[in-house]
Structure formats: C-alpha cells, structure tokens
Amino acid sequence: MILTITLILVLLVAINFLLLTISFRKNKKSSTKVTKQARVISRSITTQEAPVQLAPTGS
C-alpha cells in the first residue's frame, strides 16, 4: 500500500517536471522574438467648468 502511494507520487512529480521543462522551452523561444515598441498616444484633456448653480440633490 505504501509502496503504491510512493510510486504514484514519484510518477506525478516526474510528469510535473517534464511538463515544466516543456513549458519553459516554449516561453524561452517566444521571448527571443523581436518585440514591437509601445506607441505613446498623447491627447489633450479639456475640462468643462461646472455651472454656477447646481441642481438640488434631494438630501
């Protein structure tokens, strides 16, 4: 019983490391691609002044 649980845990850990290495290789290859530079968009912000007399809030 203990031997079966130990073997299952070792198998799961081995599969986990295998998937981790495969995932790391995919991320490493994709990071070597040329990345585009971010565009900077600047907009002028206009503010409108509030009217002098505001509507009642009802509180």
Biotite code that builds the C-alpha atoms (Angstrom):
import biotite.structure as struc

atoms = struc.array([
    struc.Atom([0.000, 0.000, 0.000], chain_id="A", res_id=1, res_name="MET", atom_name="CA", element="C"),
    struc.Atom([2.714, 2.484, 0.994], chain_id="A", res_id=2, res_name="ILE", atom_name="CA", element="C"),
    struc.Atom([4.800, 1.344, -1.977], chain_id="A", res_id=3, res_name="LEU", atom_name="CA", element="C"),
    struc.Atom([1.901, 2.034, -4.361], chain_id="A", res_id=4, res_name="THR", atom_name="CA", element="C"),
    struc.Atom([1.341, 5.536, -2.962], chain_id="A", res_id=5, res_name="ILE", atom_name="CA", element="C"),
    struc.Atom([5.074, 6.269, -3.173], chain_id="A", res_id=6, res_name="THR", atom_name="CA", element="C"),
    struc.Atom([5.270, 5.097, -6.781], chain_id="A", res_id=7, res_name="LEU", atom_name="CA", element="C"),
    struc.Atom([2.241, 7.194, -7.743], chain_id="A", res_id=8, res_name="ILE", atom_name="CA", element="C"),
    struc.Atom([3.714, 10.295, -6.090], chain_id="A", res_id=9, res_name="LEU", atom_name="CA", element="C"),
    struc.Atom([7.089, 9.777, -7.798], chain_id="A", res_id=10, res_name="VAL", atom_name="CA", element="C"),
    struc.Atom([5.329, 9.349, -11.144], chain_id="A", res_id=11, res_name="LEU", atom_name="CA", element="C"),
    struc.Atom([3.299, 12.539, -10.638], chain_id="A", res_id=12, res_name="LEU", atom_name="CA", element="C"),
    struc.Atom([6.408, 14.518, -9.669], chain_id="A", res_id=13, res_name="VAL", atom_name="CA", element="C"),
    struc.Atom([8.258, 13.220, -12.745], chain_id="A", res_id=14, res_name="ALA", atom_name="CA", element="C"),
    struc.Atom([5.343, 14.204, -15.021], chain_id="A", res_id=15, res_name="ILE", atom_name="CA", element="C"),
    struc.Atom([5.245, 17.633, -13.360], chain_id="A", res_id=16, res_name="ASN", atom_name="CA", element="C"),
    struc.Atom([8.950, 18.250, -14.055], chain_id="A", res_id=17, res_name="PHE", atom_name="CA", element="C"),
    struc.Atom([8.550, 17.049, -17.626], chain_id="A", res_id=18, res_name="LEU", atom_name="CA", element="C"),
    struc.Atom([5.678, 19.463, -18.237], chain_id="A", res_id=19, res_name="LEU", atom_name="CA", element="C"),
    struc.Atom([7.623, 22.256, -16.538], chain_id="A", res_id=20, res_name="LEU", atom_name="CA", element="C"),
    struc.Atom([10.614, 21.809, -18.832], chain_id="A", res_id=21, res_name="THR", atom_name="CA", element="C"),
    struc.Atom([8.403, 21.704, -21.930], chain_id="A", res_id=22, res_name="ILE", atom_name="CA", element="C"),
    struc.Atom([6.611, 24.864, -20.817], chain_id="A", res_id=23, res_name="SER", atom_name="CA", element="C"),
    struc.Atom([9.905, 26.629, -20.085], chain_id="A", res_id=24, res_name="PHE", atom_name="CA", element="C"),
    struc.Atom([11.235, 25.817, -23.548], chain_id="A", res_id=25, res_name="ARG", atom_name="CA", element="C"),
    struc.Atom([8.134, 27.277, -25.210], chain_id="A", res_id=26, res_name="LYS", atom_name="CA", element="C"),
    struc.Atom([8.397, 30.503, -23.192], chain_id="A", res_id=27, res_name="ASN", atom_name="CA", element="C"),
    struc.Atom([12.114, 30.809, -23.890], chain_id="A", res_id=28, res_name="LYS", atom_name="CA", element="C"),
    struc.Atom([11.626, 30.506, -27.663], chain_id="A", res_id=29, res_name="LYS", atom_name="CA", element="C"),
    struc.Atom([8.800, 33.022, -27.778], chain_id="A", res_id=30, res_name="SER", atom_name="CA", element="C"),
    struc.Atom([10.789, 35.596, -25.788], chain_id="A", res_id=31, res_name="SER", atom_name="CA", element="C"),
    struc.Atom([13.541, 35.703, -28.421], chain_id="A", res_id=32, res_name="THR", atom_name="CA", element="C"),
    struc.Atom([11.192, 37.250, -30.978], chain_id="A", res_id=33, res_name="LYS", atom_name="CA", element="C"),
    struc.Atom([11.546, 40.926, -31.767], chain_id="A", res_id=34, res_name="VAL", atom_name="CA", element="C"),
    struc.Atom([9.015, 42.871, -29.770], chain_id="A", res_id=35, res_name="THR", atom_name="CA", element="C"),
    struc.Atom([7.380, 45.994, -31.103], chain_id="A", res_id=36, res_name="LYS", atom_name="CA", element="C"),
    struc.Atom([7.897, 49.216, -29.233], chain_id="A", res_id=37, res_name="GLN", atom_name="CA", element="C"),
    struc.Atom([4.887, 50.606, -27.447], chain_id="A", res_id=38, res_name="ALA", atom_name="CA", element="C"),
    struc.Atom([3.171, 53.555, -29.042], chain_id="A", res_id=39, res_name="ARG", atom_name="CA", element="C"),
    struc.Atom([2.662, 56.640, -26.959], chain_id="A", res_id=40, res_name="VAL", atom_name="CA", element="C"),
    struc.Atom([-0.626, 58.391, -27.580], chain_id="A", res_id=41, res_name="ILE", atom_name="CA", element="C"),
    struc.Atom([-0.953, 61.839, -26.098], chain_id="A", res_id=42, res_name="SER", atom_name="CA", element="C"),
    struc.Atom([-4.304, 63.547, -26.005], chain_id="A", res_id=43, res_name="ARG", atom_name="CA", element="C"),
    struc.Atom([-5.066, 66.989, -24.756], chain_id="A", res_id=44, res_name="SER", atom_name="CA", element="C"),
    struc.Atom([-7.591, 66.864, -21.955], chain_id="A", res_id=45, res_name="ILE", atom_name="CA", element="C"),
    struc.Atom([-10.193, 69.597, -21.878], chain_id="A", res_id=46, res_name="THR", atom_name="CA", element="C"),
    struc.Atom([-12.194, 70.281, -18.769], chain_id="A", res_id=47, res_name="THR", atom_name="CA", element="C"),
    struc.Atom([-15.569, 71.924, -18.670], chain_id="A", res_id=48, res_name="GLN", atom_name="CA", element="C"),
    struc.Atom([-16.411, 74.219, -15.818], chain_id="A", res_id=49, res_name="GLU", atom_name="CA", element="C"),
    struc.Atom([-19.460, 73.341, -13.727], chain_id="A", res_id=50, res_name="ALA", atom_name="CA", element="C"),
    struc.Atom([-22.389, 75.741, -13.862], chain_id="A", res_id=51, res_name="PRO", atom_name="CA", element="C"),
    struc.Atom([-22.522, 78.233, -11.036], chain_id="A", res_id=52, res_name="VAL", atom_name="CA", element="C"),
    struc.Atom([-25.859, 76.999, -9.702], chain_id="A", res_id=53, res_name="GLN", atom_name="CA", element="C"),
    struc.Atom([-26.057, 73.242, -9.260], chain_id="A", res_id=54, res_name="LEU", atom_name="CA", element="C"),
    struc.Atom([-29.247, 71.201, -9.199], chain_id="A", res_id=55, res_name="ALA", atom_name="CA", element="C"),
    struc.Atom([-30.603, 70.182, -5.784], chain_id="A", res_id=56, res_name="PRO", atom_name="CA", element="C"),
    struc.Atom([-29.561, 66.705, -4.681], chain_id="A", res_id=57, res_name="THR", atom_name="CA", element="C"),
    struc.Atom([-32.644, 65.955, -2.579], chain_id="A", res_id=58, res_name="GLY", atom_name="CA", element="C"),
    struc.Atom([-30.781, 65.095, 0.575], chain_id="A", res_id=59, res_name="SER", atom_name="CA", element="C"),
])
